[in-house]
Amino acid sequence: MSLKIGIDVGGTNTDAVVVDSAGKVVAATKSATTPDPFDGIRASLSKVVAEVDQERITQAMLGTTHPANAIIQRRGLQRVGVIRLAAPASRGVRPGVSWPADLLETIMGPAEIVGGGNEFDGSEIAPLDEDAVHRFATRCAGTVAAVAVSAPFSPANHVHELRAAEIIAEELGPDFPVSLSHQVGALGLLERENATVLNSALLGVARDVVNGFQTALADNGLSIDSFLTQNDGTLMTAEETARFPVLTLGSGPTNSMRGACSLAGLSDALVVDVGGTSADIGILVDGFPRESTAAIEVGGVRTNFRMPDLISIGLGGGTVVRGTGRDVTVGPDSVGYRVVSEALVCGGSTLTLSDISTRAGRLTGFGDPASVASVSPDTVDAALAWVDEQIRIIADRMKASRHELPLIAVGGGSHLVPDKVPGVTEVVRPEHHAVANAYGAAIADASGTVDRVFRYEDKGREACLAEARELAVNAAIRSGADPGAVRITSVHEVPLSYVPGQACRVQVKAAGPLKS
């Protein structure tokens, strides 16, 4: 029976599991996430590989916060040239509008709006101004590390974007990095352009992540296929990740939700993932995280790529507790991965929620319980009352209706979740819940999506939907899914009543297990 490795890099711990082809966990471990995240990856990987027959390992999957942290911390980002193919439309809104000033200064190189682009039905707004694209590429030579190209409705018609990429390659060389918006985001020009610019800025970070992951595998004697998880809980090959790192920004919470779903055997539930620094809650619909319908901000920039609908709060095992008795303040700061040295139960001097949980009997087997014997019952009760209320509030906010659902508690800090939460049917703690994020990465499917505007009056609604389904299935197969096991997981239709021709925005997603 073949084996797969799943690894997830969190703010506090790096988790790793080995899973067999039946989905059973055969090895699992946690290692502290250090300032160099690859230390945690190497440590976790070497531990789980040592417990199994590595000749049986065929695939490895990684979920990582590297790209998201790079944007939030403004670290390791490349300078990007930005060209929008839309004139004479959209001149009133320049690329990078409403971006945080520090991020704009870090990333934005030459930016131009030139003639080109298409309407929703494929007709041209204006012919592509090829001379302007040549001049723009010349300006970018030696000043930027990548170029981002966007155009209106390019997910429906991307001829102009492809031609612009050809011109840029003529001027800057065939290997010069170019990100095209129709490959990155959905409909919505400005948000898709923002996502494409961020993608270009992250290409250097992505190369480091992919190279570091593959080096860690090689150091453990593994020459196997490698994948990274993306925002919707499915997989990309390492080569795809190097081209589209922006699609991995929300992979951590999604891995936890998909892992929780499989470990608990539930397809519709609330999932709360509590780590050392924060708690994320989302909702599973038919086994997949519900996607956000709102524009997602990443580091202060509005984007529109697929992201799970989540609520996050500063609540985790390393969250700092101040005060005594009933007068306590919890967080939002955390000692993070230093909880193993700074918490009272570990011989440190900082009172954390892990200490509170140990004193209350919710957490066992962590450190020395005698170290928290002096923490007063009033302090414990006040801190846990705050925790319980925060869990109740975010669970209630995440529900779409009054219908009660089970709550699956996962993550290393899930001991903080009470056994009973108002408004949920039950609290479920599945086996291996502490490494649900790594398990979610190990069992992830490959996927493909389509987001296009169709004119139903041309071919009819059913023919248009059939075409969209076929395109999504083919995209999933290209991503590595087994052709015989691909399934359609969602179909959304949004009629565009303000345009003629029975126009409708159709979003279809297909997913399936990786081909062996």
N, C-alpha and C positions, 0 to 999 in steps of 0.2 A: 504494500500500500504506500503510495507516494505521500510526501509531507510538504507542507508550506509553512513559511515563516511570516509572521506579522509583527511589525514594530511600530510603535507610536511614541513620538517625542512630545512630552508635555512640559509645562513650566516647572514642575517639581520632579517628576519621575519619567524615565524612559522605560516603557514596558515592552516585553517581547514574549511571543508564544510560538509554539510549533503545533500545527493542527494537521491531523491526517485527512484523507480524502472523504471520510465520513463526517468530518466536522468536529471530531473529538480532540480536546486539548491533551497533548502528550507531554508538554513541557511549558513552563511559564516562569517568568522572573521579572523583577523590577530593579532598576539601577537609578541612582540620582542623576538628574540632568544638571550637568556642570556648565560653567560659562562657555566652554566649547562643547556644543551638543553632540558632536561626533564621538566624544569620550563615552557618553552614555550609550550611544548606539553600539559602539564596539564592545563595551562591557556587557550589555544585555545579550548581544548576539553570541558572544563567546560562551556565555553561561548556558543558553538553551541548546546551542549546537553540541555542546559537550554531553548533553543528556540523551541524544538520539543518534541513530545511524545516519550520518550526514550523506551517505550515498543515496538515500531515499529522498532527500530534499530536492525539489524541482523548481520551486518558485519562492520569491521573497517580495513582500509588500511593505512599504514604508509610508506612514503618515507623519507629517512634520510641520512645525510652526515656523520654520526658517523664513519662508517668503513673507508671511504676515508680520513677523517680528522685524524684518528688514524695512518694511514700509512704516510701521509704527515707530521704530527707533531711528528712521532715516539713515540706515546703515547699509553700505554695500550696493547702493543703487547707481545705475548707469544714467548718463545724460542721453536724452532722446530727442531726435528731430520729429516733428509732428506735422503731417500734411493731411488736410481734409479736402476731399474731392466733392465740392458742393456748390461752388459759386455758379450763378449769382445768389443762390440761397444761402442762408445762415451766416452771412457776413457780420451781422450784428452781435454775434456771440462768439468770441474768440476761443480757441483751445485753451484749456486750463482755467476757464472762468470759475470762480468760487473755490479754487484750490487753496489750501493753507499756504501762506507765503513762503514758509521755509521749505516745504516740499516742492513747490513750484520752482524755487531758485535752485534746488538740488537737481531736479530732473530735466526741466524744460530747456531744450535747445532751440534752434530755428523752428518757427511755427508759421504755416501759411494755409490759406484757404484758396484753392484754385478751381477752375471750371471743371465740372464733371458731376457724376452722381446720377441716380435713377429714382423714379417714383416707385410706389408700392407695386405697381403693375408691370414694372420692368422698363417702362419708357424713360428716355433720357431727360434729366433736368437740363443738361447742357452737354455737348460733346466734351470728352476728356481733353484738357489743355495739356498736351504732351510736352510742349516747349516749357511750360511753367514747371512741370514735374522735373524735367532735365535741370532747369535752373535751381530748383530747390535741392536736388541731390548734390549739385555742385557746392552749394552753400554748406551742406552737411559734412562734406569731406574733411576729415581731421578734427571735427568739432564735437561729434557725437559718436556713441558706441552702437546705436541702433536707431531705426526709424519706425514710427507707427503711422499706418495708413488707415483712414476711415472714410466712409461715404454713406449717404442716406440709403436706407433699405438694402444695404449690401448683403444681408442674409438671404434676400430674395434674388438679387442680381449682383454678382460680384465681379463682373467683367472689368469694370474700371479699376477696381482695387488690384486685380491680377496684372493688368497692363501697367499700372503705376509701379508695381513691384518689379516687373521686367525692366522698366526704365531705370529704376534705382540700381538694379544689379548691373546694368550697362555702365553706369557712372561710377559706382562704388565697389564693384566686384561681385561675382556670383555667390560668395560666402558671407557677404555683409548681412547682419541680422535685420530682418524686416518682419514686423507683426502686422497682420491684416485683420481688420475688425470683424469681418464676417466669420473668422475662425475662432474668435474670442468671446464675443458677447451676443446678446439678442437684439431685437428691435429696440429703437430708442437711441438716436444718434449720439447725443452728448454723453450719456452714461456708457455707451459702448465704446466711444472714443476714449473716455477716461480709463476704462478697463484695458484698452489696447496700449495706451501709453504706459500704464503700470506694468503690463506684461513685458514691454520692451525694457523698462527700467530694471526688471527682475531677472533678466536673462543671465547676467553674471552670477547672481545668487543661485539660480537654478543649476548652472554648470557645476558650481561647488557642491551643491547638495547631491546631484547625481553622481559626480566623481567620488565624493566621500562615501556614499552608500555602496557603490560598486567596489571601492577599495576595501571597505570593511568586510564585504562578502569575500573578496579575494584573500584577505588576510586570514580568513577562517577556512580557506581551502574550498570555497564554494564558487563554481562557475555555472550560474543558473540565470534564468530569466528574472528580471527585476522590474517592479512596478511601483508607482506611487498613487496614493488615493487622492481623489479630487473632491470638490465641494459637495457633490450630490451623493457621496458614499460609494462611488464606483471607481474603477481603476484607469490609469493611463500608463503606458509603457514609459520606461526611463527616458527614452528618446523623445517621446511626446512631451514629457515634463520639462525637458530642456528647452522646448519651443514655447510651451504654454504654462509657465509657472503660476500665472495669476489664477488658474483654475484649481489650485490646491489650497487657496487661502483659508477655506472653512473646513478642511478635511478632518481636523482633530475631533470636534464635537460630533461630526457625522459618523466617524468611525465608532465612537462610543455608542451612538444610537443604533447603528446597524448591528454591532456586537451584542448590545443589550437585547435587541429583538430576537436574535438567533439563540442566545444563551437561555433566555426566558421562555422561548417558544411562543411568543406573542407577536402578532402583526399589527395590532392597534393598541397603543398605550402611550402614556406620558413617560419620558425618560429623563432622569436627573443624573448628571455626571458631576460628581464632586471630586475635585483634585486637591492639591495642596494650596492653591492660590484662589481659585474661583470655582463657581458652580454654574453649569449650563443646563437649561431645561428646554426640551423640544418635544415634539409629538410625532409618533409613527402612524402613518396611514398606509395600510397594506404592506407593511414591512419596510417602507422607505420614509425618511424624514420628510415632513411637510416642508415644501420650499416657500421661502418668503416671497410675497407678492409686492413688497415695497422695495424701492431702490436701496441698495446696501451701501453703507459708507465704510470704506477701508482707509484708515489713517486720515480721515477727514475728506475723502474723495468719494463722490457718488458714482456707483457702478450698477450694472444690471445683469451680471452673470449669475448662474444658479447658486444659491446659498440656502442652507437650512434656516427655517424660521426658529430663532432661538431667543431666549432671554438669559442674560449672564449677570451674575452678581458677585461681589467680592466676599466669598464664603468658601473656606477650604480648611484642610487640616492644619495648615501653617498660619492661618489668620490669627493676628495678635489680639489678645484680650487685655484691656486695661481697667483699672479700678478694682474695688472690692465690694463685697456684699451685694446689695441691690443696685448700687450705683456703678454699673460696668458699661464700658464701650467696647464694641466688637468691630475690629477692622477699620477701614477696608484694607489696610496694609497687611502683608504676609511675609513670613520668613522664607517662604518658598521651599526650594530644595534643601535649605539649611535647617529644616525642621528636625532632621535626624541628629543635629548637633546642638541646636539652640532651644528646643522644647525642654520643659522641666523634666519630663520623663526620660529624656536622653542625656541628662546631666547638664543642660543649659540653664539659662537664666530668664528666658522669655516665656510668659504664660500664653499658650496657644489654644486653639479649639481642640487640638489633639489631646492636650492635657485635661481640658474640661471633659471631653468625651471619655477619657480613661478614668477620671475620678467618678464619673457617673455610671461606669460599667458598660457604656456603649462600645468602647474600643478595648480589645484585649490583645495580649501578645505583642505590645509595642512598648519598648522601654521598661522602666522600673516604676510600677504603680505606687510604690512607697514614696516616690519623689513628689507626688501631688497630694499626699495625705493632709498637708497643711492648708490646701485650698478650701475655703469655707463652703459649706453647702449652699449658702445664699448666693455666692458668686457663681457656683455651678448652675443653680436653678435659673438665675437671671440670664446667664449667657445662653443656656439651652432654650430658654423661652424665646429669646431673640432669634436663634437659629430656626426653631420650629415655626415661628411666625413667618420668617422669610421664605421657607420652603412652601408653606401654605399659600402665601401671596403669589409666588411665581407659578405654582401649579395651577392656581385659579386663573391667572392671567393667560396662561398658555392654552387653556381649554377653549374650543370654538363654540361650545354649547354647554347647557347644564347637565348633559349626559355624563355620567361618571365613568372614568376609565381607571385601569390599574396604573400604578406608578412603579417603574423599574428603577431601582437605585443601583448605580454602578460607580466605579472609580475608587481610588485609594482612600478618599475622604468620605465615602458613602456611609460610614458608621455614624455620621452626623445626622443622617435622615432618620426621623422618628419612625417607629413601627406603625403608627397610625397618623394619617394626614387627612384633615377634613376635606371632603369633596372628591376623594379617590376611593375606589372599591377596595384596594389592598396595596400594600407596599411589598414588592417582589425583589428579593436579593438572590439572583441566580448564582449557581456555582461559577467560580472564576470571575465574579463581578469586578474584582479589583483590576483586572487586565482586559476589560471589555473593549477598550479602545484598540489594543493590539489585535484582539480576536476579530473585531470588525474589519480591520485592515486585511487580515489573513483570509477572510471568507468573501471579500468584496467581489462583485461582478464587474465585467466590462460593460460599457454602455455607449449609446449613441443617441443624439437628440436632433430634432428639427424644429426650427422656429421661423415660419414663413407666412407670408400673406398670400392666400389663394383667392381667385375670383370664381365663386361657385357657379356663376351663370355661364362660364366657358365650358366646363366639363361636368358640372354637377357636383353636389356635396360629397357623395359616396366615393366618386372617382378621385376627388382631391384628397380625401382622408386616406384612401388606399395608397395614393402616391406618397403622402407624408409618412405613413407607417412603413412603407418599403424603404424610404430613404433613411429612416431611423434605424431599422433593422440592419441595413447595409453599413451604416456608421458604426453600430455596435460590433459587427463582424470585423470591420477594419481595426477596431480597438482591441481585438483578440478574443472576442466571445465565440463560444462554440456555436456554429451556424444552426445546429439541430436543437439548441436549447434556448435560443433567444426568444424573449417574450416582450410584448408591449406592456409597459408599466403605467403609463398615463397618457391621456389624450385630452387636450384643452382647446376649446374653440372660443374665440373672442370676436364677435361680429363687429365690423367697423362701419357703423351706421352713417358716419360722416363722409364716406367715400362711395362712389358708384360701383355697380357691378357685383352686388352681393359679396363684397370683399370680407374676408374673415381671416383673422390671425390664428394659425393652427400651431400648437406646440405638442409634439409627440416625443416620448422617451421610450427607448427599448433597452433592455438589459439581459445579460445572460452570463453563466459561469465561464471562466476562462477555458479556452481549448487546451486540452492536455498536450 
